[in-house]
């Protein structure tokens, strides 16, 4: 039992913390009424997902335990790495998350533009007030 | 990866994320998001993915914060 706990919970603490931050971001994106606050939650969610992927690529974590090696170095050519007992970090998640960061900046910019447009039309960025005004306009339209 | 540095940075990460979500001042939340990105860049640096770290420091802590501050200047600062 204790071995199972050490192997699946304590050793993988990075995944647990990434999931905690993902839940914090999801809470902000779903429960907060302010649109800018929702966007902040969304960007926290994205970054925590990147953390999870980078932790998957960080081979040093399991290698240290299983083969007694020294863990990952940055993926740069270094001739003495193998004889000194180091391994390389897997570079594939790194490049994928590099793309992801750039995409997240672009989506944040588009979302902020939409928020500014909403503010120009409704005069508020609180979700419940926007829905209330939509409802009022619908009632006025239906009653002629 | 150095274990104590990793644990301290991840602890700070959770604290800053909770603070950024709960604070009522949106400008403070945006600056806390910039701090969050900076700590995240440090986490990735000590995990050996240095390219991701400096992209995050430039884009996450720099460009995104500037865009958010610009959006606040055109909308409202306080959350109800």
Backbone of each chain as ProteinMPNN parsed JSONL, in Angstrom:
{"seq_chain_A": "XXXXXXXXXXXXXXXXXXXXXXXXXXXXXXXXXXXXXXXXXXXXXXXXXXXXXXXXXXXXXXXXXXXXXXXXXXXXXXXXXXXXXXXXXXXXXXXXXXXXXXXXXXXXXXXXXXXXXXXXXXXXXXXXXXXXXXXXXXXXXXXX", "coords_chain_A": {"N_chain_A": [[0.835, -1.209, 0.0], [1.858, 1.287, 0.927], [4.0, 1.427, -0.808], [2.682, 1.508, -3.232], [1.393, 3.951, -2.922], [3.601, 5.695, -2.78], [4.639, 5.316, -5.317], [2.629, 6.089, -7.097], [1.424, 8.45, -6.22], [3.097, 10.267, -4.619], [5.483, 10.33, -6.115], [4.585, 11.297, -8.53], [3.947, 13.972, -8.119], [3.982, 16.314, -9.578], [2.03, 16.015, -11.577], [-0.276, 15.982, -10.026], [-0.271, 18.561, -8.949], [-0.463, 20.035, -11.288], [-3.027, 19.25, -12.108], [-4.513, 20.335, -9.997], [-4.157, 23.101, -10.452], [-5.335, 23.262, -12.938], [-7.986, 22.773, -12.208], [-8.479, 25.05, -10.647], [-8.335, 27.059, -12.623], [-10.436, 26.212, -14.27], [-12.599, 26.557, -12.555], [-12.591, 29.367, -12.343], [-13.138, 30.041, -14.997], [-15.702, 29.041, -15.33], [-17.384, 29.802, -13.119], [-17.049, 32.501, -12.466], [-18.402, 35.804, -12.942], [-17.461, 38.013, -14.318], [-16.193, 38.912, -17.508], [-13.498, 39.362, -18.193], [-12.284, 38.141, -16.03], [-13.003, 35.515, -16.494], [-11.432, 35.08, -18.757], [-8.862, 35.265, -17.662], [-8.931, 33.021, -16.023], [-9.129, 31.074, -18.002], [-6.643, 31.332, -19.276], [-4.964, 30.567, -17.22], [-5.761, 27.92, -16.981], [-4.867, 26.942, -19.511], [-2.059, 27.257, -19.267], [-1.521, 25.553, -17.13], [-2.131, 23.125, -18.3], [-0.055, 23.014, -20.162], [2.036, 22.74, -18.361], [1.522, 20.174, -17.416], [2.034, 18.642, -19.743], [4.771, 19.205, -20.181], [5.806, 18.086, -17.884], [5.29, 15.417, -18.45], [7.196, 15.015, -20.448], [9.55, 15.264, -19.069], [11.933, 13.249, -18.598], [13.706, 12.608, -16.613], [12.53, 12.163, -14.142], [11.37, 9.462, -13.752], [13.526, 7.968, -14.619], [15.58, 8.434, -12.82], [14.736, 6.968, -10.629], [14.419, 4.321, -11.579], [16.775, 3.437, -13.032], [18.865, 4.56, -11.725], [20.11, 6.787, -12.808], [21.078, 10.255, -13.502], [19.105, 12.018, -14.253], [17.255, 14.447, -16.311], [18.85, 16.568, -18.736], [18.785, 19.767, -20.488], [17.755, 19.43, -23.947], [20.338, 19.545, -25.564], [23.246, 19.079, -27.548], [25.761, 17.275, -25.98], [28.707, 15.822, -25.431], [29.691, 14.393, -23.25], [27.525, 13.582, -21.838], [26.329, 10.983, -21.629], [28.339, 9.327, -20.548], [28.705, 10.592, -18.134], [26.364, 10.002, -16.912], [23.927, 11.271, -17.404], [20.656, 11.934, -18.804], [18.759, 12.994, -21.713], [16.164, 15.447, -21.696], [12.925, 14.786, -23.036], [12.463, 16.186, -26.171], [10.13, 16.508, -27.684], [7.497, 17.154, -26.411], [8.284, 19.726, -25.644], [8.547, 21.27, -28.053], [5.939, 21.08, -28.969], [4.501, 22.406, -26.943], [5.618, 24.887, -27.146], [4.497, 25.82, -29.532], [1.895, 25.806, -28.573], [1.905, 27.867, -26.631], [2.222, 30.174, -28.177], [-0.116, 30.059, -29.709], [-1.963, 30.323, -27.627], [-1.514, 32.951, -26.826], [-2.429, 34.287, -29.118], [-5.181, 33.54, -29.189], [-6.004, 34.689, -26.792], [-5.718, 37.399, -27.436], [-7.681, 37.714, -29.467], [-9.996, 37.091, -27.986], [-9.959, 39.173, -26.106], [-10.401, 41.341, -27.798], [-13.041, 40.771, -28.543], [-14.27, 41.05, -26.047], [-13.896, 43.801, -25.575], [-15.496, 44.805, -27.627], [-18.013, 43.862, -26.803], [-18.249, 45.377, -24.473], [-18.447, 47.916, -25.601], [-20.949, 47.707, -26.804], [-22.832, 46.941, -24.756], [-22.086, 48.28, -22.423], [-21.154, 47.063, -20.123], [-19.243, 44.404, -18.572], [-20.132, 42.32, -17.124], [-21.491, 39.125, -16.817], [-24.157, 38.412, -16.045], [-25.557, 40.833, -16.136], [-25.405, 41.442, -18.85], [-26.909, 39.314, -19.913], [-29.374, 39.932, -18.761], [-30.015, 42.353, -20.026], [-30.202, 41.463, -22.666], [-32.455, 39.841, -22.4], [-34.433, 41.752, -21.729], [-34.481, 43.247, -24.118], [-35.43, 41.307, -25.84], [-37.987, 40.85, -24.815], [-39.141, 43.363, -25.268], [-39.04, 43.391, -28.021], [-40.769, 41.268, -28.633], [-43.22, 42.156, -27.643], [-43.854, 44.068, -29.409]], "CA_chain_A": [[0.0, 0.0, 0.0], [2.72, 2.47, 0.989], [4.774, 1.468, -2.052], [1.764, 1.977, -4.284], [1.18, 5.386, -2.689], [4.82, 6.417, -3.15], [4.879, 5.228, -6.748], [1.608, 6.721, -7.931], [0.986, 9.757, -5.726], [4.191, 11.163, -4.23], [6.45, 10.471, -7.199], [3.96, 12.047, -9.619], [3.328, 15.165, -7.518], [3.824, 17.349, -10.599], [0.738, 15.834, -12.24], [-1.339, 16.366, -9.085], [-0.325, 20.019, -8.841], [-1.0, 20.534, -12.565], [-4.483, 19.059, -12.083], [-5.081, 21.32, -9.061], [-4.207, 24.417, -11.094], [-6.348, 23.158, -13.99], [-9.307, 22.923, -11.585], [-8.624, 26.459, -10.265], [-8.646, 27.799, -13.844], [-11.775, 25.829, -14.738], [-13.556, 27.218, -11.665], [-12.695, 30.783, -12.72], [-13.753, 30.166, -16.322], [-17.116, 28.679, -15.3], [-18.2, 30.374, -12.043], [-16.925, 33.952, -12.33], [-19.309, 36.512, -13.836], [-16.75, 39.004, -15.116], [-15.642, 38.263, -18.697], [-12.031, 39.378, -18.122], [-11.899, 37.122, -15.051], [-13.112, 34.243, -17.197], [-10.267, 34.936, -19.639], [-7.702, 34.97, -16.818], [-9.062, 31.609, -15.664], [-8.836, 30.259, -19.184], [-5.201, 31.312, -19.547], [-4.37, 29.727, -16.173], [-6.063, 26.545, -17.419], [-3.966, 26.567, -20.607], [-0.681, 27.138, -18.799], [-1.418, 24.35, -16.308], [-2.086, 21.996, -19.231], [1.321, 22.963, -20.665], [2.868, 22.188, -17.277], [1.303, 18.735, -17.403], [2.735, 18.033, -20.875], [6.217, 19.302, -19.969], [6.147, 17.094, -16.867], [5.337, 14.119, -19.126], [8.431, 14.894, -21.214], [10.714, 15.346, -18.189], [12.213, 11.83, -18.373], [14.563, 12.415, -15.453], [11.804, 11.766, -12.942], [11.308, 8.01, -13.536], [14.836, 7.382, -14.875], [16.35, 8.509, -11.59], [14.339, 5.909, -9.709], [14.555, 2.969, -12.119], [18.112, 3.023, -13.447], [19.898, 5.224, -10.968], [20.795, 7.841, -13.554], [21.041, 11.541, -12.83], [17.976, 12.846, -14.648], [17.312, 15.074, -17.624], [19.425, 17.871, -19.033], [18.153, 20.31, -21.687], [18.118, 18.65, -25.135], [21.419, 20.167, -26.326], [24.3, 18.068, -27.712], [26.845, 17.361, -24.999], [29.289, 14.488, -25.647], [29.959, 13.66, -22.019], [26.291, 13.364, -21.088], [26.05, 9.577, -21.339], [29.329, 8.749, -19.619], [28.516, 11.183, -16.807], [25.156, 9.459, -16.324], [22.745, 12.111, -17.602], [19.83, 11.684, -19.986], [18.156, 14.203, -22.255], [14.713, 15.639, -21.601], [12.287, 14.536, -24.326], [12.196, 17.506, -26.755], [8.865, 16.594, -28.431], [6.521, 18.019, -25.723], [8.758, 21.106, -25.614], [8.173, 22.004, -29.271], [4.475, 21.17, -29.052], [4.001, 23.43, -26.025], [6.067, 26.166, -27.705], [3.408, 26.216, -30.424], [0.703, 26.066, -27.772], [2.003, 29.174, -25.968], [1.962, 31.209, -29.176], [-1.551, 30.007, -30.023], [-2.746, 30.847, -26.496], [-1.432, 34.419, -26.879], [-3.303, 34.753, -30.2], [-6.587, 33.399, -28.802], [-6.277, 35.708, -25.765], [-5.89, 38.685, -28.105], [-8.994, 37.734, -30.129], [-11.028, 37.133, -26.952], [-9.978, 40.521, -25.528], [-11.067, 42.206, -28.774], [-14.482, 40.525, -28.435], [-14.727, 41.637, -24.774], [-13.983, 45.253, -25.765], [-16.683, 45.044, -28.48], [-19.187, 43.659, -25.94], [-18.355, 46.54, -23.583], [-18.947, 49.058, -26.38], [-22.375, 47.557, -27.096], [-23.696, 46.805, -23.574], [-21.663, 49.131, -21.327], [-20.754, 46.274, -18.967], [-18.678, 43.099, -18.923], [-20.647, 41.303, -16.207], [-22.288, 38.231, -17.653], [-25.59, 38.406, -15.706], [-26.159, 42.078, -16.617], [-25.549, 41.317, -20.298], [-28.043, 38.418, -20.173], [-30.584, 40.662, -18.386], [-30.324, 43.304, -21.101], [-30.654, 40.664, -23.813], [-33.828, 39.408, -22.11], [-35.294, 42.937, -21.846], [-34.64, 43.585, -25.531], [-36.251, 40.282, -26.458], [-39.368, 41.089, -24.393], [-39.603, 44.558, -25.967], [-39.236, 43.026, -29.422], [-41.917, 40.369, -28.739], [-44.459, 42.885, -27.386], [-44.038, 45.048, -30.476]], "C_chain_A": [[0.866, 1.253, 0.0], [3.571, 2.598, -0.269], [3.925, 1.999, -3.193], [1.567, 3.479, -4.159], [2.4, 6.178, -3.142], [4.995, 6.434, -4.653], [3.882, 6.058, -7.545], [1.194, 8.104, -7.474], [2.172, 10.688, -5.466], [5.154, 11.401, -5.386], [5.894, 11.322, -8.337], [3.304, 13.324, -9.098], [3.128, 16.273, -8.53], [2.472, 17.263, -11.284], [-0.391, 16.286, -11.323], [-1.454, 17.876, -8.995], [-0.859, 20.629, -10.132], [-2.515, 20.39, -12.588], [-5.163, 20.047, -11.136], [-5.218, 22.68, -9.737], [-5.224, 24.415, -12.229], [-7.739, 23.37, -13.392], [-9.537, 24.364, -11.139], [-9.024, 27.288, -11.497], [-10.036, 27.497, -14.357], [-12.848, 26.477, -13.882], [-13.736, 28.681, -12.074], [-13.418, 30.931, -14.05], [-15.248, 29.884, -16.275], [-17.916, 29.516, -14.31], [-18.115, 31.889, -11.941], [-17.814, 34.656, -13.344], [-18.615, 37.48, -14.768], [-16.042, 38.339, -16.296], [-14.11, 38.261, -18.684], [-11.522, 38.336, -17.128], [-11.989, 35.739, -15.665], [-11.89, 34.011, -18.082], [-9.013, 34.617, -18.846], [-7.733, 33.502, -16.393], [-8.713, 30.695, -16.803], [-7.338, 30.198, -19.446], [-4.462, 30.52, -18.471], [-4.572, 28.25, -16.508], [-5.076, 26.083, -18.488], [-2.551, 26.327, -20.104], [-0.499, 25.893, -17.938], [-1.388, 23.1, -17.188], [-0.697, 21.864, -19.851], [2.249, 22.358, -19.618], [2.743, 20.677, -17.23], [2.082, 18.051, -18.528], [4.247, 18.057, -20.668], [6.663, 18.294, -18.911], [6.184, 15.689, -17.463], [6.66, 13.932, -19.845], [9.67, 14.906, -20.355], [11.107, 13.941, -17.76], [13.002, 11.593, -17.097], [13.845, 11.854, -14.256], [11.774, 10.254, -12.728], [12.694, 7.393, -13.69], [15.672, 7.355, -13.615], [16.039, 7.337, -10.679], [14.71, 4.549, -10.262], [15.996, 2.576, -12.39], [19.219, 3.745, -12.687], [20.683, 6.266, -11.729], [20.508, 9.19, -12.918], [19.89, 12.447, -13.257], [18.263, 13.651, -15.892], [18.085, 16.37, -17.641], [18.646, 18.47, -20.199], [18.629, 19.592, -22.943], [19.116, 19.377, -26.036], [22.56, 19.154, -26.395], [25.432, 18.318, -26.73], [27.456, 15.968, -24.922], [29.407, 13.71, -24.34], [28.698, 13.252, -21.26], [26.109, 11.917, -20.682], [27.062, 9.023, -20.344], [29.235, 9.366, -18.238], [27.219, 10.726, -16.161], [23.932, 10.345, -16.436], [21.94, 11.607, -18.787], [19.276, 13.012, -20.473], [16.669, 14.251, -21.932], [14.119, 15.418, -22.995], [11.91, 15.868, -24.982], [10.851, 17.62, -27.449], [7.792, 17.403, -27.704], [6.946, 19.482, -25.69], [8.314, 21.869, -26.856], [6.669, 22.132, -29.392], [3.953, 22.293, -28.169], [4.478, 24.816, -26.417], [5.011, 26.713, -28.653], [2.174, 26.603, -29.629], [0.727, 27.429, -27.112], [1.681, 30.289, -26.958], [0.479, 31.247, -29.536], [-2.376, 30.6, -28.89], [-2.682, 32.373, -26.457], [-2.371, 34.962, -27.952], [-4.765, 34.665, -29.808], [-6.958, 34.411, -27.715], [-6.522, 37.06, -26.413], [-7.256, 38.787, -28.768], [-10.108, 37.85, -29.097], [-11.118, 38.512, -26.317], [-10.644, 41.5, -26.481], [-12.579, 42.032, -28.692], [-15.036, 41.137, -27.154], [-14.876, 43.149, -24.916], [-15.207, 45.607, -26.602], [-17.968, 44.881, -27.661], [-19.374, 44.863, -25.023], [-18.879, 47.751, -24.335], [-20.443, 48.936, -26.627], [-23.23, 47.621, -25.834], [-23.31, 47.723, -22.423], [-21.279, 48.381, -20.07], [-20.089, 44.996, -19.452], [-19.062, 42.04, -17.898], [-21.668, 40.45, -16.947], [-23.781, 38.331, -17.342], [-26.276, 39.689, -16.191], [-26.362, 42.033, -18.13], [-26.759, 40.452, -20.634], [-29.366, 39.116, -19.857], [-31.001, 41.63, -19.503], [-30.792, 42.598, -22.356], [-32.114, 40.277, -23.641], [-34.796, 40.573, -22.272], [-35.546, 43.285, -23.311], [-35.538, 42.583, -26.229], [-37.73, 40.501, -26.126], [-39.952, 42.285, -25.143], [-39.907, 44.238, -27.434], [-40.493, 42.183, -29.588], [-43.229, 41.132, -28.53], [-44.692, 43.991, -28.415], [-43.448, 46.368, -30.078]], "O_chain_A": [[0.659, 2.164, -0.801], [3.839, 3.701, -0.745], [4.367, 2.813, -4.003], [1.571, 4.199, -5.157], [2.266, 7.207, -3.805], [5.443, 7.432, -5.219], [4.242, 6.664, -8.554], [0.656, 8.871, -8.273], [2.239, 11.778, -6.033], [5.593, 12.528, -5.615], [6.653, 11.996, -9.034], [2.237, 13.716, -9.57], [2.22, 17.09, -8.382], [1.832, 18.282, -11.546], [-1.354, 16.903, -11.78], [-2.554, 18.426, -8.966], [-1.608, 21.606, -10.103], [-3.217, 21.297, -13.033], [-6.253, 20.54, -11.425], [-6.252, 23.338, -9.621], [-5.897, 25.417, -12.47], [-8.574, 24.055, -13.982], [-10.658, 24.864, -11.235], [-9.934, 28.114, -11.426], [-10.742, 28.39, -14.824], [-13.885, 26.9, -14.394], [-14.858, 29.184, -12.147], [-14.223, 31.847, -14.218], [-15.998, 30.424, -17.089], [-19.037, 29.912, -14.629], [-19.019, 32.512, -11.383], [-17.973, 34.183, -14.469], [-19.096, 37.75, -15.869], [-15.369, 37.323, -16.123], [-13.486, 37.288, -19.109], [-10.476, 37.722, -17.338], [-11.149, 34.881, -15.392], [-11.372, 32.897, -18.157], [-8.19, 33.809, -19.276], [-6.707, 32.821, -16.398], [-8.076, 29.66, -16.608], [-6.812, 29.142, -19.797], [-3.454, 29.874, -18.758], [-3.665, 27.435, -16.339], [-4.516, 24.989, -18.401], [-1.916, 25.333, -20.456], [0.546, 25.244, -17.998], [-0.704, 22.128, -16.867], [-0.206, 20.752, -20.048], [3.134, 21.565, -19.941], [3.732, 19.972, -17.029], [2.713, 17.016, -18.312], [4.932, 17.071, -20.938], [7.745, 17.716, -19.01], [6.995, 14.859, -17.052], [7.203, 12.827, -19.864], [10.754, 14.592, -20.847], [10.685, 13.471, -16.703], [12.973, 10.49, -16.551], [14.441, 11.155, -13.437], [12.113, 9.788, -11.64], [13.027, 6.427, -13.003], [16.387, 6.388, -13.355], [16.928, 6.774, -10.039], [15.247, 3.707, -9.541], [16.408, 1.48, -12.012], [20.398, 3.551, -12.986], [21.804, 6.602, -11.345], [19.79, 9.275, -11.923], [19.71, 13.526, -12.692], [19.348, 13.571, -16.467], [18.008, 17.173, -16.711], [17.9, 17.742, -20.854], [19.787, 19.181, -23.01], [18.772, 19.777, -27.148], [22.82, 18.447, -25.421], [25.986, 19.415, -26.654], [26.827, 15.037, -24.418], [29.24, 12.49, -24.331], [28.774, 12.659, -20.184], [25.774, 11.631, -19.532], [26.687, 8.327, -19.4], [29.64, 8.74, -17.258], [26.979, 11.021, -14.99], [22.991, 10.199, -15.655], [22.473, 10.934, -19.669], [19.309, 14.018, -19.764], [15.999, 13.22, -21.898], [14.712, 15.803, -24.003], [11.115, 16.616, -24.414], [10.445, 18.733, -27.785], [7.204, 18.287, -28.327], [6.103, 20.379, -25.704], [7.775, 22.97, -26.753], [6.163, 23.154, -29.856], [3.072, 23.049, -28.578], [3.842, 25.814, -26.077], [4.663, 27.893, -28.604], [1.492, 27.578, -29.944], [-0.307, 28.092, -27.03], [0.96, 31.232, -26.63], [-0.114, 32.319, -29.655], [-3.364, 31.292, -29.133], [-3.663, 33.027, -26.102], [-3.038, 35.974, -27.738], [-5.526, 35.6, -30.057], [-8.073, 34.932, -27.702], [-7.421, 37.793, -26.001], [-7.925, 39.815, -28.658], [-11.057, 38.61, -29.29], [-12.214, 38.985, -26.017], [-11.371, 42.392, -26.044], [-13.323, 43.01, -28.761], [-16.139, 41.683, -27.156], [-15.856, 43.724, -24.443], [-15.884, 46.596, -26.322], [-18.903, 45.669, -27.808], [-20.496, 45.324, -24.811], [-19.66, 48.531, -23.791], [-21.144, 49.947, -26.657], [-24.261, 48.293, -25.835], [-24.121, 47.937, -21.522], [-21.091, 49.009, -19.028], [-20.319, 44.548, -20.575], [-18.418, 40.996, -17.8], [-22.575, 40.958, -17.606], [-24.598, 38.336, -18.263], [-27.433, 39.652, -16.609], [-27.369, 42.527, -18.639], [-27.545, 40.791, -21.519], [-30.355, 38.938, -20.567], [-32.172, 41.713, -19.87], [-31.691, 43.086, -23.042], [-32.911, 40.362, -24.575], [-35.857, 40.42, -22.877], [-36.675, 43.58, -23.703], [-36.319, 42.949, -27.108], [-38.606, 40.369, -26.982], [-41.096, 42.246, -25.597], [-40.877, 44.73, -28.011], [-41.218, 42.349, -30.569], [-44.239, 40.808, -29.155], [-45.64, 44.766, -28.286], [-43.503, 47.326, -30.848]]}, "seq_chain_B": "XXXXXXXXXXXXXXXXXXXXXXXXXXXXXXXXXXXXXXXXXXXXXXXXXXXXXXXXXXXXXXXXXXXXXXXXXXXXXXXX", "coords_chain_B": {"N_chain_B": [[16.584, 18.515, -12.563], [15.893, 19.901, -9.454], [14.823, 18.942, -6.385], [13.836, 20.456, -3.955], [13.678, 23.126, -4.96], [11.889, 22.762, -7.056], [9.554, 21.968, -5.621], [9.06, 24.266, -4.025], [8.621, 26.242, -5.979], [6.341, 25.194, -7.29], [4.504, 25.274, -5.205], [4.307, 28.064, -4.79], [3.165, 28.624, -7.256], [0.551, 27.509, -7.124], [-0.506, 29.077, -5.039], [-0.383, 31.682, -6.16], [-2.071, 31.347, -8.352], [-4.568, 30.875, -7.103], [-4.851, 33.344, -5.793], [-4.967, 35.112, -8.001], [-7.381, 34.348, -9.105], [-9.262, 34.922, -7.123], [-9.132, 37.649, -6.365], [-10.649, 40.95, -6.303], [-10.053, 43.19, -7.774], [-9.476, 43.746, -11.1], [-7.184, 44.61, -12.397], [-5.165, 44.029, -10.54], [-5.463, 41.264, -10.622], [-4.588, 40.748, -13.217], [-1.878, 41.51, -13.089], [-1.06, 39.637, -11.222], [-1.412, 37.383, -12.796], [0.683, 37.781, -14.588], [2.849, 37.443, -12.8], [2.397, 34.779, -12.169], [2.923, 33.576, -14.679], [5.639, 34.12, -14.824], [6.703, 32.646, -12.652], [5.972, 30.146, -13.589], [7.612, 30.003, -15.855], [10.073, 29.779, -14.567], [9.729, 27.268, -13.37], [9.691, 25.622, -15.639], [12.23, 26.112, -16.617], [13.902, 24.941, -14.667], [13.155, 22.372, -15.111], [14.448, 21.656, -17.368], [13.498, 22.406, -19.873], [14.376, 24.765, -21.581], [13.812, 26.375, -23.818], [11.017, 26.556, -23.963], [10.717, 27.891, -21.584], [11.826, 30.511, -21.947], [10.197, 31.419, -23.985], [7.713, 31.478, -22.686], [8.269, 33.382, -20.715], [8.574, 35.642, -22.282], [6.194, 35.836, -23.852], [3.961, 34.973, -22.251], [4.331, 36.355, -19.758], [4.916, 38.869, -20.699], [3.679, 39.889, -23.293], [0.972, 39.041, -23.071], [0.18, 40.185, -20.616], [0.432, 42.918, -21.237], [-1.516, 43.146, -23.246], [-3.829, 42.537, -21.767], [-3.868, 44.642, -19.89], [-4.262, 46.767, -21.642], [-6.82, 46.093, -22.532], [-8.244, 46.416, -20.131], [-8.01, 49.172, -19.814], [-9.813, 50.005, -21.684], [-12.206, 48.981, -20.811], [-13.86, 48.147, -17.768], [-12.403, 48.423, -14.446], [-13.029, 47.254, -11.997], [-14.363, 44.333, -10.485], [-17.715, 43.196, -10.038]], "CA_chain_B": [[15.535, 18.905, -11.636], [16.289, 19.938, -8.043], [13.525, 18.712, -5.736], [13.282, 21.541, -3.114], [13.311, 24.281, -5.788], [10.669, 22.374, -7.759], [8.408, 21.993, -4.707], [8.768, 25.639, -3.613], [8.033, 26.97, -7.113], [4.977, 24.713, -7.543], [3.672, 25.799, -4.122], [4.035, 29.459, -5.146], [2.287, 28.62, -8.431], [-0.831, 27.293, -6.682], [-0.936, 30.242, -4.245], [-0.611, 32.83, -7.046], [-3.259, 31.061, -9.167], [-5.759, 31.111, -6.273], [-4.969, 34.783, -5.572], [-5.399, 35.761, -9.242], [-8.783, 34.041, -9.37], [-10.196, 35.419, -6.117], [-9.049, 39.076, -6.081], [-11.754, 41.649, -6.945], [-9.493, 44.184, -8.683], [-9.031, 43.002, -12.286], [-5.797, 44.992, -12.698], [-4.329, 43.199, -9.669], [-5.52, 39.885, -11.126], [-3.747, 40.662, -14.415], [-0.477, 41.531, -12.669], [-0.802, 38.328, -10.619], [-1.24, 36.43, -13.893], [2.05, 37.95, -15.064], [3.725, 36.782, -11.829], [2.163, 33.34, -12.363], [3.662, 33.162, -15.867], [7.07, 34.179, -14.523], [7.035, 31.477, -11.829], [5.854, 28.978, -14.468], [8.834, 29.978, -16.669], [11.139, 29.235, -13.72], [9.497, 25.828, -13.231], [10.113, 24.944, -16.867], [13.685, 26.239, -16.736], [14.593, 23.935, -13.86], [12.827, 21.05, -15.628], [15.282, 21.37, -18.532], [12.944, 22.856, -21.164], [14.7, 26.188, -21.513], [13.187, 27.118, -24.913], [9.654, 26.868, -23.532], [10.778, 28.848, -20.475], [11.939, 31.921, -22.331], [9.002, 31.837, -24.728], [6.672, 31.804, -21.717], [8.614, 34.643, -20.053], [8.364, 36.761, -23.205], [4.81, 35.948, -24.336], [2.995, 34.875, -21.166], [4.477, 37.412, -18.763], [5.06, 40.18, -21.325], [2.682, 40.322, -24.28], [-0.395, 38.82, -22.575], [-0.105, 41.196, -19.591], [0.23, 44.209, -21.897], [-2.829, 43.105, -23.918], [-4.886, 42.585, -20.748], [-3.92, 46.002, -19.344], [-4.895, 47.589, -22.675], [-8.26, 45.794, -22.518], [-8.819, 47.032, -18.931], [-8.118, 50.613, -20.023], [-10.979, 50.273, -22.521], [-13.435, 48.501, -20.142], [-13.861, 48.554, -16.363], [-11.335, 47.821, -13.653], [-13.482, 46.556, -10.789], [-15.341, 43.268, -10.644], [-18.815, 43.378, -9.083]], "C_chain_B": [[16.045, 18.83, -10.209], [15.007, 19.95, -7.22], [13.029, 19.876, -4.879], [12.849, 22.753, -3.926], [12.012, 24.004, -6.514], [9.451, 22.51, -6.849], [8.041, 23.424, -4.321], [8.094, 26.403, -4.746], [6.605, 26.525, -7.38], [4.015, 25.201, -6.46], [3.297, 27.254, -4.397], [3.027, 29.553, -6.288], [0.824, 28.478, -8.017], [-1.355, 28.515, -5.933], [-1.274, 31.415, -5.169], [-1.84, 32.593, -7.908], [-4.531, 31.331, -8.369], [-5.966, 32.605, -6.059], [-5.483, 35.493, -6.821], [-6.866, 35.505, -9.523], [-9.704, 34.759, -8.391], [-10.193, 36.927, -5.954], [-10.107, 39.843, -6.901], [-11.275, 42.686, -7.965], [-8.923, 43.47, -9.912], [-7.591, 43.349, -12.639], [-4.828, 44.185, -11.837], [-4.308, 41.76, -10.153], [-4.616, 39.716, -12.34], [-2.27, 40.647, -14.041], [-0.105, 40.213, -11.995], [-0.662, 37.255, -11.684], [0.16, 36.541, -14.499], [3.048, 37.284, -14.131], [3.625, 35.265, -11.955], [2.957, 32.819, -13.556], [5.163, 33.145, -15.602], [7.502, 32.977, -13.68], [6.973, 30.215, -12.666], [7.082, 28.859, -15.365], [9.996, 29.415, -15.856], [10.988, 27.731, -13.533], [10.004, 25.091, -14.459], [11.615, 25.021, -17.058], [14.382, 25.164, -15.911], [14.185, 22.517, -14.235], [13.62, 20.727, -16.893], [14.693, 21.788, -19.857], [13.134, 24.369, -21.262], [14.028, 26.99, -22.618], [11.748, 27.511, -24.559], [9.671, 27.945, -22.448], [10.912, 30.262, -20.998], [10.846, 32.379, -23.266], [7.884, 32.256, -23.778], [6.967, 33.14, -21.033], [8.352, 35.825, -20.974], [6.896, 36.947, -23.523], [3.825, 35.938, -23.177], [3.083, 36.029, -20.19], [4.548, 38.785, -19.404], [3.875, 40.597, -22.16], [1.269, 40.195, -23.725], [-0.774, 39.871, -21.532], [-0.376, 42.548, -20.224], [-1.133, 44.263, -22.577], [-3.962, 43.241, -22.908], [-5.012, 43.992, -20.159], [-4.573, 46.947, -20.352], [-6.398, 47.358, -22.699], [-8.924, 46.416, -21.295], [-8.988, 48.53, -19.132], [-9.311, 50.961, -20.903], [-12.276, 49.761, -21.904], [-13.392, 48.962, -18.699], [-12.806, 47.806, -15.572], [-11.866, 46.93, -12.544], [-14.522, 45.513, -11.126], [-16.448, 43.456, -9.62], [-19.051, 42.111, -8.277]], "O_chain_B": [[16.576, 17.799, -9.797], [14.196, 20.868, -7.345], [11.877, 20.274, -5.049], [11.808, 23.35, -3.653], [11.136, 24.866, -6.595], [8.439, 23.09, -7.241], [6.862, 23.774, -4.288], [7.121, 27.123, -4.523], [5.741, 27.354, -7.663], [2.857, 25.507, -6.744], [2.137, 27.642, -4.262], [2.157, 30.424, -6.302], [-0.038, 29.22, -8.487], [-2.488, 28.947, -6.148], [-2.305, 32.067, -5.002], [-2.587, 33.533, -8.178], [-5.468, 31.941, -8.883], [-7.092, 33.097, -6.128], [-6.336, 36.375, -6.724], [-7.536, 36.35, -10.118], [-10.805, 35.165, -8.764], [-11.172, 37.468, -5.441], [-10.429, 39.461, -8.026], [-11.997, 43.02, -8.904], [-7.99, 42.676, -9.786], [-6.849, 42.495, -13.125], [-3.801, 43.713, -12.324], [-3.269, 41.102, -10.108], [-3.957, 38.688, -12.494], [-1.493, 39.873, -14.599], [1.01, 39.719, -12.16], [0.115, 36.315, -11.515], [0.758, 35.534, -14.878], [3.987, 36.633, -14.589], [4.626, 34.554, -11.861], [3.586, 31.764, -13.478], [5.877, 32.269, -16.091], [8.534, 32.363, -13.949], [7.795, 29.313, -12.502], [7.554, 27.751, -15.618], [10.813, 28.661, -16.383], [11.977, 26.997, -13.534], [10.668, 24.061, -14.342], [12.217, 24.096, -17.602], [15.335, 24.542, -16.379], [14.782, 21.555, -13.752], [13.479, 19.632, -17.439], [15.316, 21.555, -20.894], [12.202, 25.146, -21.057], [13.699, 28.158, -22.412], [11.315, 28.635, -24.814], [8.783, 28.794, -22.383], [10.187, 31.147, -20.544], [10.57, 33.575, -23.358], [7.194, 33.248, -24.014], [6.06, 33.936, -20.793], [7.953, 36.894, -20.512], [6.386, 38.067, -23.479], [2.943, 36.794, -23.112], [2.069, 36.624, -19.825], [4.272, 39.783, -18.737], [3.147, 41.525, -21.809], [0.455, 41.106, -23.874], [-1.89, 40.392, -21.543], [-1.297, 43.255, -19.814], [-1.829, 45.276, -22.509], [-4.934, 43.959, -23.145], [-6.121, 44.483, -19.952], [-5.346, 47.825, -19.971], [-7.171, 48.302, -22.866], [-10.053, 46.898, -21.394], [-9.978, 49.11, -18.686], [-9.78, 52.099, -20.875], [-13.353, 50.07, -22.415], [-12.93, 50.07, -18.426], [-12.368, 46.72, -15.95], [-11.219, 45.946, -12.183], [-15.431, 45.743, -11.923], [-16.185, 43.827, -8.476], [-19.938, 42.078, -7.424]]}, "name": "protein", "num_of_chains": 2, "seq": "XXXXXXXXXXXXXXXXXXXXXXXXXXXXXXXXXXXXXXXXXXXXXXXXXXXXXXXXXXXXXXXXXXXXXXXXXXXXXXXXXXXXXXXXXXXXXXXXXXXXXXXXXXXXXXXXXXXXXXXXXXXXXXXXXXXXXXXXXXXXXXXXXXXXXXXXXXXXXXXXXXXXXXXXXXXXXXXXXXXXXXXXXXXXXXXXXXXXXXXXXXXXXXXXXXXXXXXXXXXXXXXX"}
